[in-house]
Amino acid sequence: MEDTQATEAVKLVEEGTALWKVRGINKWFHRQYKIDTENMCLMGESKKWWSSGSTSGGDGAENSVHIVDITEIRSGWKTDTFNTVGSYFEKIKEKAASANEPVIEEGRSFSIIHGEAGRETLDLVASSQEERDAWVRALTYLLDKVRSSHQDNQYDLWLKKQFQTADADNNGSLTYDETAVLLKNLNLKLDNKHAKKLFDNANTNKRKRGGEQVLDSKEFVDFYHALLKMPEMEKLFKTHSNEKAGTMSAEQLCTFMQQCQGMGQMTAQEAADLIKEYEVSSLKSQEHLSFDGFYRLMLSNLFNIYNSAHQTAVHQNMNQPLSHYFISSSHNTYLIGHQLAGTSSLEGYISALRRGCKVVELDVWDGEDEPIIYHGHTLTTKIALADVLRDAIKPYAFIASPYPLILSIENHLSLEQQVIMVKQFKEILGDDLLTQPVSDDIKVLPSPEELKGKIIVKAKKPKGGEVEDDDDDDDDNTDIDYIDSEEQPAQAKKESPSSSPPLGYLSLIKRKTKALLGCSPKQKVHKPLAPELAQIVNVCEGKKFVSLFNSFESDMCVHFPSLRENKAKNIFETTPDDFIKFTQRQICKIYPLGTRTDSSNLKPYPFWTVGAQVVTLNMQTEDKPNFYNDALFRSNGNCGYVLKPDILIGKEPFVHSQLENRIKSKFFSLRFLRSSVRFVGHHFMRPQTKVLRVKIISGQHLPASEKKGDITDPYIQLKVRGHPLDKQKQRTKTIKNNGFNPVFDEVLEVRIGVPQVSLIYFTVRDESSYAKDPVLARACIPFSSLMPGYRHVHLTEITGKSLAPAAIFVHVAIQDV
C-alpha cells in the first residue's frame, strides 16, 4: 500500500504543481515545481523557463535542488521563516483567499532542507493538505532511493556520470574529441598518441558516427579501466588468486583477509558472502571473484582505513560515569554566522543535533512576553526559546543517538521569565526532561546508558539564590591566543565582513552596560535565581571555576565549570597531571575566546589529551577543528559520546617511561615542553611507543587543481595530531600532471608516543611554485580506529562531503617499539 501511494505521489510531482514559495512576510512567489526523476532534481519555473541547475529565479533564490543534496523534508511550520510569518498569515487568512495571494496554513506547508551544511531552506505551501502530503511522500521516497543507491553504487554512479558528462551530444557514444575532453576532466595529462592508442584498443565494435570511430558505454568502461591501471592491486590479486583461471575462490579470499588484513576470525562462508555482494559477473554463482569484483570489494567500507564498524555502531562501554567520555559540543549553537552580527536560527540547533552534538547552548534573555535566544548586547537576530524547544530540541534531541542531550543555559533572565522558561521546558520536553534531584552525597555521575532518552538542564545553582553569568567577563581581552593555530582563523560562511561591528564592539557594550548598572568592569552582574529553575538542575550544575585546588577541595562530581580557552591552556601547560585528575571526576567545558568574533575555533585535540570532555566549537564554521571533532566522534557510531582511554580515567597504572626527544613544537612554550615530559613520564605514557608505517601506494580520481585549466601535481602529506610532543608530518614525492591515478609507492613512518589520543590526518596537496600548496582533499582517523593491511583512505572536503571515488590506496602496519 505504501509503495502504491509513493508511486502515485511520484507521478504527481513528475507532472508538477503550482506551489507558493515563502521567503518572509510579504515575500511569497507563485511558482510551478516538478521533479525530474531521470536526473533526480527538483525544478522550479521562473520567468517562463524551467531551472535545471543551480540558478536563480526572479525572486533571487535558487529554484532547483538536487535530491542528493536534500537533508530532510519537514511538514508544517518548522523553520525560522515559517515561525516568523505563521502567526501573521493566520491573521490574514480570510483576506488572502483571492487567487493572487496564498492561503498559508500549517497543514499545507512543508520545507525542503538542503545545501552542504544542511542549513538552507526552501519553504513551500501547496493548494491543499492532500497535495502537500503527496509532495512530502514523493520527496521522502525519492530521497531514500537516492541515498540507498548513492551508498551502494557510488562507484558505478560516478562512472555513469563521467560517461554522460563526456557525451556532449547525448547520443550514447563518445568520439575521440569527446574522450580527449574527458581525459582533462579526469585530471590526467596524456599525449595524443598514447590516448589514441587506448581509445583504439577499447573500440572493439569499430562503431562509427558521422564517419568517426566512437565508444559505446561498455567500451567506455574498458577504456576507463585501461586508464586506471593499478599494478599493485593487480599484483595483489594475482598473488592470492588462481593465476591460471584469473579468479579468486572463497577460500583464497578468506586466506587473504586473514593473513593480509588482520581479520583472523573470517570464515570461508563469510568470504563467499562477500563474493555474492561484490562480484557482478556470472562467477558469483560459482563463488569466485574476478579482478573487477576484487576491485569493487577493495573500494568498499570493509577496506576503509577507518574501521567501518566503529563508524556505523556504538561499540564502546556506555556504562561509565559521564565524566569518562568526550562529549560532542557546540558553542553559541543558535548562531549560523558571525558572533556579533550573525543570524540566530533553528537551523543552528538542528544541524548540530543531526551532526551528533550532545551539548548545545541556550543564551536566554528577557523577551517582550517570553524568553528569547540571541548573543546578548550584539546585533545578532533573536529567536523565541519556545520555537527552539518545540521545533529543534524536542524532535531532534535523539536523532543521532538515544544518549542524553545537555542544554547549557546562559541565564540572563528576570525571575518572571525564568519561571516561564521552566514552564516551557516541562510543557514542550515533557517526560524527556530530567527532573529528578540528585542526592547531596552523590559520588559518581550517572552513565550515558542510565540517562538514555533524557534532556539535562545545565545551569548555575549558587547558594544564596543568586546566579552569575556562566562564562567569565574577561572574554573581551583582545589578545587572541590561538592555541596550536596553523593558519589564519577561517571566516564563517556567508557573512559579509562589512556588516560586522568593530572588534571592540562587544567589550564596549559590556563596559557601558555595567556602568549603567553601577558596576565596575571587574564586578559580576548577579541575577536572582528562580526556585523553579533550581529544581530542574541536577546532574550538571554549573559552577564558577576558581582553581584546580579549589575544585579538588570543594567541588562535587555534578559541578560543571567553564574555562575560557586561554585559562584552560595555561593550566594545561603548567599542571597537566592535575588537569587529568580534575577531569576524571567531573565534567569541564572549554569555550572559545570572546575575541573570536568571526566564529573561528580553537583546536580541540590538545585539551582532549588531558581529558577535557566538553570542548565547544562554532559548528557553523567549516574548518580543521570541526574536521578533527567529526573524526573523533565518528569512532563510536557518531553517538555524541566517545569513551576516554584508560590513561585518562585512572584505569591504567602510572608508568615511568622515557619519552624520546622530539622537535619542539613552535606552538608551545619551553615551560610546557618540560612539564609535558614530566607529565608523560609519570602519568601519560604506556610502556611502548607505536611505529606507524603507511605505504602510500597510489591515488585515484584526485580532485582537480584549483588553478583553472591546470592538471594536478599531487603529493600526500601525513600528520599526527594529539599530544604536542607527537606533532609531526611526513610527505611523499610529487607526481607531475596526474591526479587521476598517480603512483607514489613510498613509505611514510612516524613514531607515536601517546597513540591513545592521536589523530592521523591525511591531505592531498597540489604542489605550487607560486603560493602555499592548496589542500585538495583530506581524511582524519583516530589512531585507535586505524585498520591494518591494504586499505583505501576515502577523501572528503573540509565540510566532510564525500569526494568519492577519490581515494588513496595504502598499506598500514603498526608495531610496538
ZAMARGU-4260 file (C-alpha; in steps of 0.2 Angstrom, whole numbers, plus 5000, padded with zeros to 4 digits):
<rodrens>
0) 5000/5000/5000 | 5014/5012/5005 | 5023/5008/4988 | 5007/5012/4978 | 5005/5028/4987
5) 5023/5033/4984 | 5022/5028/4966 | 5006/5039/4963 | 5014/5053/4973 | 5029/5052/4961
10) 5018/5053/4946 | 5010/5069/4953 | 5027/5078/4956 | 5034/5072/4939 | 5020/5082/4931
15) 5022/5096/4943 | 5010/5108/4953 | 5009/5126/4957 | 5016/5130/4974 | 5019/5146/4984
20) 5037/5149/4989 | 5038/5159/5005 | 5053/5170/5009 | 5046/5181/5023 | 5031/5192/5027
25) 5025/5199/5010 | 5038/5189/5001 | 5030/5175/4993 | 5031/5169/4975 | 5019/5158/4964
30) 5030/5145/4955 | 5027/5129/4946 | 5038/5115/4953 | 5041/5097/4947 | 5054/5083/4949
35) 5065/5077/4935 | 5066/5059/4941 | 5079/5055/4927 | 5092/5067/4934 | 5084/5067/4952
40) 5082/5085/4953 | 5068/5097/4960 | 5065/5110/4946 | 5056/5127/4949 | 5049/5138/4935
45) 5054/5156/4935 | 5051/5169/4921 | 5043/5156/4910 | 5058/5144/4909 | 5062/5129/4919
50) 5078/5129/4930 | 5088/5113/4929 | 5103/5118/4938 | 5108/5130/4952 | 5100/5145/4945
55) 5091/5160/4952 | 5073/5164/4948 | 5065/5182/4948 | 5064/5181/4967 | 5083/5180/4968
60) 5083/5162/4976 | 5088/5145/4970 | 5074/5136/4960 | 5082/5119/4959 | 5088/5107/4971
65) 5097/5090/4968 | 5088/5076/4978 | 5105/5070/4984 | 5108/5087/4992 | 5092/5087/5002
70) 5095/5084/5021 | 5077/5081/5026 | 5059/5086/5022 | 5048/5094/5036 | 5029/5095/5036
75) 5021/5110/5044 | 5029/5126/5051 | 5046/5120/5057 | 5058/5133/5050 | 5063/5151/5055
80) 5054/5158/5040 | 5038/5149/5044 | 5039/5153/5063 | 5041/5171/5059 | 5027/5173/5046
85) 5015/5159/5053 | 5005/5170/5065 | 5005/5184/5053 | 4997/5173/5039 | 4984/5166/5052
90) 4978/5184/5054 | 4976/5187/5036 | 4969/5170/5031 | 4952/5177/5025 | 4959/5192/5016
95) 4972/5181/5007 | 4959/5169/4999 | 4960/5178/4982 | 4969/5169/4968 | 4983/5182/4969
100) 4988/5178/4987 | 4992/5162/4996 | 4982/5154/5009 | 4996/5149/5021 | 4990/5136/5033
105) 5002/5124/5043 | 4993/5109/5036 | 4998/5114/5018 | 5016/5119/5022 | 5032/5110/5020
110) 5050/5114/5019 | 5065/5106/5010 | 5081/5107/5019 | 5096/5106/5008 | 5114/5113/5005
115) 5131/5106/5010 | 5129/5111/5029 | 5110/5107/5029 | 5105/5124/5034 | 5097/5131/5018
120) 5078/5130/5017 | 5065/5130/5003 | 5048/5134/5011 | 5033/5129/5001 | 5014/5130/5003
125) 5003/5118/4992 | 4985/5121/4987 | 4978/5108/4999 | 4984/5096/5013 | 4982/5081/5001
130) 4994/5089/4988 | 5007/5094/5002 | 5006/5076/5008 | 5009/5069/4991 | 5024/5081/4989
135) 5031/5075/5006 | 5028/5057/5002 | 5036/5058/4985 | 5051/5068/4990 | 5054/5056/5005
140) 5053/5041/4994 | 5065/5048/4981 | 5077/5054/4994 | 5078/5036/5002 | 5080/5029/4985
145) 5094/5041/4980 | 5103/5038/4997 | 5102/5019/4995 | 5109/5020/4978 | 5122/5033/4982
150) 5128/5022/4996 | 5128/5005/4987 | 5133/5010/4970 | 5144/5026/4972 | 5157/5020/4960
155) 5145/5014/4947 | 5136/5031/4948 | 5152/5040/4946 | 5157/5030/4930 | 5140/5034/4923
160) 5141/5052/4927 | 5158/5053/4918 | 5151/5045/4903 | 5136/5056/4902 | 5147/5072/4905
165) 5158/5067/4891 | 5144/5063/4879 | 5141/5081/4874 | 5128/5076/4860 | 5118/5064/4872
170) 5118/5050/4859 | 5126/5036/4869 | 5143/5036/4862 | 5159/5046/4863 | 5170/5052/4849
175) 5189/5054/4851 | 5187/5073/4854 | 5174/5070/4867 | 5186/5057/4875 | 5200/5070/4875
180) 5189/5082/4885 | 5186/5068/4897 | 5204/5065/4900 | 5206/5083/4905 | 5191/5082/4916
185) 5198/5066/4924 | 5214/5076/4929 | 5225/5067/4918 | 5238/5073/4905 | 5242/5060/4891
190) 5250/5064/4875 | 5238/5061/4860 | 5247/5046/4853 | 5245/5036/4869 | 5227/5042/4872
195) 5223/5037/4854 | 5230/5020/4857 | 5220/5017/4872 | 5204/5023/4863 | 5208/5011/4848
200) 5211/4997/4860 | 5194/5000/4869 | 5184/5002/4852 | 5181/4983/4849 | 5165/4986/4839
205) 5173/4998/4827 | 5156/5008/4828 | 5156/5024/4818 | 5146/5040/4820 | 5147/5054/4806
210) 5162/5044/4799 | 5171/5044/4816 | 5175/5030/4827 | 5166/5030/4844 | 5165/5021/4860
215) 5148/5015/4867 | 5145/5014/4886 | 5153/4996/4888 | 5168/5001/4878 | 5170/5017/4889
220) 5171/5006/4904 | 5185/4996/4896 | 5193/5012/4891 | 5191/5019/4909 | 5199/5003/4916
225) 5214/5004/4904 | 5217/5022/4911 | 5215/5016/4929 | 5228/5003/4928 | 5233/4999/4946
230) 5248/4987/4945 | 5250/4985/4964 | 5232/4979/4966 | 5233/4968/4951 | 5249/4960/4958
235) 5240/4958/4975 | 5225/4949/4966 | 5237/4938/4956 | 5247/4933/4972 | 5231/4927/4981
240) 5221/4920/4967 | 5221/4906/4954 | 5233/4914/4941 | 5228/4902/4928 | 5209/4904/4930
245) 5211/4923/4934 | 5199/4921/4948 | 5199/4921/4967 | 5189/4907/4976 | 5180/4910/4993
250) 5194/4900/5002 | 5208/4911/4994 | 5199/4927/4998 | 5197/4920/5016 | 5216/4917/5017
255) 5219/4934/5010 | 5208/4943/5023 | 5216/4933/5037 | 5234/4935/5033 | 5235/4952/5025
260) 5220/4962/5033 | 5221/4957/5051 | 5204/4948/5050 | 5209/4931/5058 | 5192/4926/5063
265) 5185/4927/5045 | 5177/4911/5039 | 5176/4904/5021 | 5157/4906/5022 | 5159/4925/5026
270) 5171/4926/5011 | 5158/4918/5000 | 5145/4931/5006 | 5157/4945/5001 | 5159/4937/4984
275) 5140/4937/4982 | 5139/4955/4987 | 5153/4962/4976 | 5155/4951/4961 | 5144/4957/4946
280) 5148/4943/4933 | 5142/4925/4932 | 5156/4920/4943 | 5146/4925/4958 | 5136/4909/4957
285) 5152/4899/4957 | 5158/4909/4972 | 5173/4915/4963 | 5179/4933/4962 | 5185/4942/4946
290) 5198/4956/4947 | 5184/4969/4944 | 5174/4961/4959 | 5190/4962/4969 | 5192/4980/4964
295) 5175/4984/4970 | 5177/4975/4986 | 5193/4985/4990 | 5184/5001/4987 | 5170/4996/5000
300) 5169/5001/5018 | 5176/4984/5023 | 5193/4990/5016 | 5191/5008/5023 | 5207/5013/5033
305) 5194/5020/5046 | 5186/5005/5055 | 5169/5004/5047 | 5162/4995/5062 | 5167/5010/5073
310) 5158/5022/5062 | 5142/5013/5060 | 5138/5007/5078 | 5141/5011/5096 | 5154/4998/5101
315) 5161/5006/5117 | 5155/5003/5135 | 5142/5016/5139 | 5140/5012/5157 | 5154/5023/5164
320) 5151/5039/5173 | 5148/5054/5161 | 5165/5062/5166 | 5173/5047/5157 | 5168/5052/5140
325) 5172/5066/5127 | 5156/5074/5123 | 5152/5082/5106 | 5148/5101/5110 | 5143/5116/5101
330) 5147/5135/5106 | 5133/5148/5104 | 5123/5134/5094 | 5110/5146/5089 | 5122/5156/5078
335) 5124/5151/5060 | 5137/5165/5056 | 5146/5179/5064 | 5147/5181/5083 | 5142/5200/5083
340) 5130/5202/5068 | 5126/5185/5063 | 5109/5176/5061 | 5101/5166/5076 | 5092/5151/5069
345) 5083/5135/5072 | 5095/5128/5059 | 5110/5130/5070 | 5102/5118/5083 | 5095/5106/5070
350) 5112/5105/5061 | 5122/5102/5077 | 5110/5089/5083 | 5110/5080/5067 | 5129/5080/5067
355) 5129/5071/5084 | 5131/5086/5095 | 5126/5082/5113 | 5129/5099/5122 | 5120/5114/5115
360) 5120/5132/5122 | 5104/5142/5125 | 5109/5160/5128 | 5092/5166/5136 | 5087/5184/5138
365) 5070/5193/5143 | 5059/5195/5128 | 5043/5205/5126 | 5032/5192/5134 | 5043/5176/5134
370) 5062/5171/5134 | 5072/5174/5118 | 5089/5167/5112 | 5102/5178/5105 | 5120/5184/5108
375) 5117/5197/5121 | 5122/5215/5118 | 5126/5212/5100 | 5117/5214/5083 | 5113/5196/5081
380) 5095/5192/5077 | 5083/5184/5090 | 5073/5169/5091 | 5060/5163/5103 | 5065/5150/5116
385) 5049/5141/5113 | 5052/5139/5095 | 5069/5131/5098 | 5062/5119/5111 | 5047/5114/5100
390) 5055/5113/5083 | 5073/5109/5086 | 5076/5101/5103 | 5061/5090/5105 | 5061/5082/5088
395) 5080/5081/5085 | 5087/5078/5103 | 5090/5060/5100 | 5091/5059/5081 | 5109/5054/5081
400) 5108/5043/5096 | 5097/5040/5112 | 5111/5046/5123 | 5107/5061/5134 | 5107/5079/5127
405) 5114/5093/5139 | 5106/5110/5137 | 5119/5123/5143 | 5109/5138/5149 | 5117/5155/5149
410) 5104/5163/5161 | 5101/5182/5159 | 5083/5181/5163 | 5072/5190/5176 | 5064/5180/5189
415) 5047/5180/5180 | 5054/5174/5163 | 5065/5161/5172 | 5048/5154/5178 | 5041/5155/5160
420) 5057/5146/5154 | 5055/5132/5166 | 5036/5130/5161 | 5041/5129/5143 | 5054/5116/5147
425) 5041/5105/5156 | 5027/5108/5143 | 5037/5105/5127 | 5050/5092/5133 | 5038/5083/5144
430) 5045/5066/5151 | 5061/5068/5141 | 5066/5082/5154 | 5077/5075/5168 | 5069/5082/5184
435) 5074/5070/5197 | 5086/5078/5210 | 5102/5071/5215 | 5107/5066/5232 | 5118/5078/5242
440) 5131/5064/5244 | 5132/5059/5226 | 5150/5052/5222 | 5149/5047/5204 | 5140/5054/5189
445) 5127/5043/5181 | 5132/5035/5164 | 5125/5039/5147 | 5116/5022/5147 | 5107/5026/5163
450) 5102/5043/5156 | 5096/5037/5139 | 5082/5047/5131 | 5084/5061/5144 | 5087/5080/5141
455) 5098/5088/5155 | 5097/5106/5160 | 5115/5113/5165 | 5114/5129/5174 | 5121/5138/5189
460) 5113/5135/5206 | 5123/5145/5218 | 5118/5146/5236 | 5110/5162/5242 | 5098/5162/5227
465) 5109/5172/5215 | 5116/5167/5198 | 5131/5173/5189 | 5135/5174/5171 | 5141/5157/5166
470) 5156/5162/5157 | 5170/5174/5163 | 5168/5193/5159 | 5186/5195/5153 | 5182/5187/5137
475) 5184/5204/5129 | 5203/5203/5131 | 5208/5207/5113 | 5225/5197/5114 | 5219/5182/5104
480) 5230/5167/5108 | 5225/5154/5095 | 5232/5138/5103 | 5241/5127/5090 | 5235/5139/5076
485) 5242/5133/5060 | 5233/5145/5049 | 5223/5161/5050 | 5206/5159/5058 | 5193/5155/5045
490) 5178/5167/5042 | 5161/5159/5045 | 5152/5156/5029 | 5141/5169/5020 | 5145/5183/5032
495) 5150/5199/5025 | 5164/5207/5034 | 5157/5224/5030 | 5142/5220/5041 | 5152/5216/5056
500) 5154/5228/5070 | 5172/5233/5075 | 5182/5221/5086 | 5180/5231/5102 | 5161/5232/5100
505) 5157/5218/5112 | 5169/5224/5125 | 5162/5242/5124 | 5144/5237/5125 | 5148/5226/5141
510) 5158/5240/5149 | 5144/5253/5146 | 5130/5241/5152 | 5140/5238/5168 | 5142/5257/5170
515) 5124/5260/5169 | 5121/5246/5182 | 5133/5255/5194 | 5146/5241/5192 | 5164/5242/5190
520) 5172/5232/5175 | 5178/5219/5187 | 5162/5216/5196 | 5150/5202/5191 | 5132/5206/5187
525) 5121/5195/5198 | 5103/5190/5195 | 5091/5181/5207 | 5088/5163/5204 | 5070/5156/5202
530) 5067/5141/5214 | 5058/5133/5199 | 5074/5133/5189 | 5085/5127/5203 | 5073/5112/5205
535) 5077/5105/5187 | 5096/5107/5188 | 5103/5090/5194 | 5117/5080/5187 | 5125/5095/5178
540) 5127/5110/5189 | 5136/5125/5183 | 5149/5132/5195 | 5162/5146/5193 | 5180/5139/5191
545) 5192/5147/5203 | 5207/5134/5203 | 5211/5116/5202 | 5215/5116/5221 | 5198/5124/5225
550) 5189/5111/5214 | 5198/5097/5222 | 5193/5104/5239 | 5175/5109/5237 | 5168/5103/5220
555) 5155/5088/5219 | 5155/5077/5204 | 5140/5086/5197 | 5149/5103/5197 | 5152/5108/5179
560) 5164/5123/5177 | 5168/5133/5162 | 5185/5138/5157 | 5190/5151/5143 | 5202/5143/5131
565) 5217/5154/5137 | 5214/5150/5155 | 5212/5131/5151 | 5228/5132/5140 | 5238/5139/5155
570) 5233/5125/5166 | 5236/5113/5153 | 5254/5119/5151 | 5258/5121/5169 | 5249/5107/5178
575) 5243/5093/5166 | 5244/5080/5179 | 5231/5089/5189 | 5220/5093/5174 | 5219/5074/5171
580) 5214/5071/5189 | 5201/5085/5188 | 5193/5078/5173 | 5192/5060/5179 | 5179/5065/5192
585) 5169/5080/5185 | 5165/5087/5168 | 5173/5104/5162 | 5168/5115/5147 | 5181/5124/5137
590) 5175/5138/5126 | 5182/5150/5113 | 5188/5167/5117 | 5176/5181/5115 | 5188/5189/5103
595) 5184/5175/5090 | 5170/5186/5083 | 5172/5178/5066 | 5167/5162/5074 | 5184/5154/5072
600) 5188/5139/5083 | 5201/5133/5095 | 5210/5116/5091 | 5201/5103/5102 | 5214/5089/5102
605) 5227/5097/5115 | 5213/5098/5128 | 5207/5080/5124 | 5224/5074/5129 | 5221/5080/5147
610) 5203/5073/5147 | 5193/5089/5144 | 5176/5082/5140 | 5167/5097/5133 | 5177/5107/5120
615) 5164/5119/5112 | 5166/5123/5094 | 5157/5135/5082 | 5149/5122/5071 | 5144/5134/5058
620) 5162/5136/5053 | 5169/5123/5042 | 5187/5122/5047 | 5200/5110/5054 | 5195/5110/5072
625) 5177/5104/5067 | 5185/5091/5055 | 5195/5084/5069 | 5180/5084/5080 | 5170/5075/5067
630) 5184/5062/5065 | 5185/5058/5084 | 5166/5057/5086 | 5163/5045/5071 | 5174/5032/5081
635) 5159/5027/5092 | 5144/5027/5079 | 5143/5046/5080 | 5133/5045/5095 | 5140/5060/5103
640) 5150/5051/5116 | 5167/5044/5115 | 5175/5034/5130 | 5191/5042/5135 | 5206/5030/5135
645) 5211/5021/5151 | 5226/5033/5154 | 5214/5047/5156 | 5202/5039/5168 | 5214/5032/5181
650) 5211/5014/5175 | 5229/5011/5169 | 5243/5011/5181 | 5255/5026/5180 | 5271/5020/5171
655) 5288/5028/5172 | 5294/5028/5154 | 5305/5040/5144 | 5298/5050/5130 | 5310/5051/5116
660) 5316/5069/5112 | 5307/5077/5098 | 5307/5093/5089 | 5300/5107/5100 | 5283/5112/5094
665) 5283/5130/5089 | 5265/5132/5096 | 5270/5128/5114 | 5282/5136/5126 | 5298/5128/5133
670) 5290/5128/5150 | 5276/5117/5143 | 5288/5105/5135 | 5297/5102/5151 | 5280/5100/5160
675) 5275/5088/5146 | 5290/5077/5148 | 5287/5076/5167 | 5268/5073/5163 | 5271/5060/5150
680) 5285/5051/5161 | 5274/5049/5176 | 5256/5048/5170 | 5253/5048/5152 | 5264/5035/5143
685) 5261/5017/5140 | 5277/5007/5140 | 5278/5006/5122 | 5279/5019/5108 | 5270/5014/5092
690) 5278/5015/5075 | 5265/5018/5061 | 5271/5014/5044 | 5259/5019/5029 | 5265/5014/5012
695) 5256/5027/5000 | 5254/5015/4985 | 5243/5026/4973 | 5229/5039/4972 | 5214/5038/4961
700) 5202/5052/4955 | 5210/5065/4965 | 5202/5082/4964 | 5207/5094/4950 | 5219/5108/4953
705) 5212/5125/4960 | 5221/5133/4946 | 5209/5134/4931 | 5215/5123/4917 | 5229/5115/4926
710) 5232/5097/4929 | 5236/5092/4947 | 5253/5089/4953 | 5249/5079/4969 | 5258/5074/4984
715) 5251/5066/5000 | 5255/5073/5017 | 5253/5063/5033 | 5251/5072/5050 | 5250/5066/5068
720) 5239/5077/5080 | 5236/5074/5098 | 5249/5076/5112 | 5260/5090/5107 | 5276/5080/5108
725) 5269/5068/5095 | 5266/5083/5082 | 5274/5078/5066 | 5272/5077/5047 | 5279/5067/5033
730) 5276/5068/5014 | 5278/5059/4998 | 5286/5065/4982 | 5276/5075/4969 | 5269/5066/4954
735) 5268/5078/4940 | 5252/5080/4929 | 5242/5066/4935 | 5228/5067/4948 | 5219/5053/4940
740) 5230/5038/4945 | 5246/5044/4952 | 5258/5030/4959 | 5268/5035/4974 | 5275/5019/4980
745) 5283/5027/4996 | 5283/5023/5014 | 5279/5036/5027 | 5284/5032/5045 | 5280/5040/5061
750) 5283/5036/5080 | 5269/5040/5091 | 5272/5041/5110 | 5254/5043/5115 | 5244/5034/5102
755) 5228/5033/5113 | 5225/5051/5110 | 5232/5053/5092 | 5223/5058/5076 | 5231/5053/5059
760) 5227/5067/5046 | 5230/5064/5028 | 5229/5078/5015 | 5231/5078/4996 | 5240/5094/4991
765) 5244/5102/4974 | 5262/5107/4973 | 5263/5126/4968 | 5278/5136/4964 | 5269/5152/4967
770) 5259/5151/4983 | 5256/5139/4998 | 5251/5122/4991 | 5232/5120/4992 | 5224/5106/5000
775) 5213/5097/4988 | 5206/5083/4999 | 5208/5076/5016 | 5204/5062/5029 | 5206/5060/5048
780) 5206/5044/5058 | 5209/5042/5077 | 5224/5030/5079 | 5213/5018/5089 | 5201/5016/5073
785) 5215/5013/5060 | 5214/4996/5051 | 5229/4986/5046 | 5233/4979/5029 | 5228/4985/5012
790) 5216/5000/5014 | 5208/5014/5005 | 5208/5032/5013 | 5192/5039/5007 | 5194/5058/5004
795) 5182/5072/5008 | 5181/5091/5008 | 5184/5100/5024 | 5165/5100/5026 | 5165/5081/5027
800) 5156/5080/5010 | 5162/5064/5001 | 5173/5066/4986 | 5170/5048/4981 | 5178/5039/4972
805) 5193/5050/4976 | 5204/5039/4987 | 5222/5034/4992 | 5227/5016/4991 | 5239/5012/5006
810) 5246/4998/5016 | 5245/5000/5035 | 5257/4992/5048 | 5258/4996/5066 | 5272/4990/5078
815) 5277/4991/5096 | 5294/4998/5100
</rodrens>
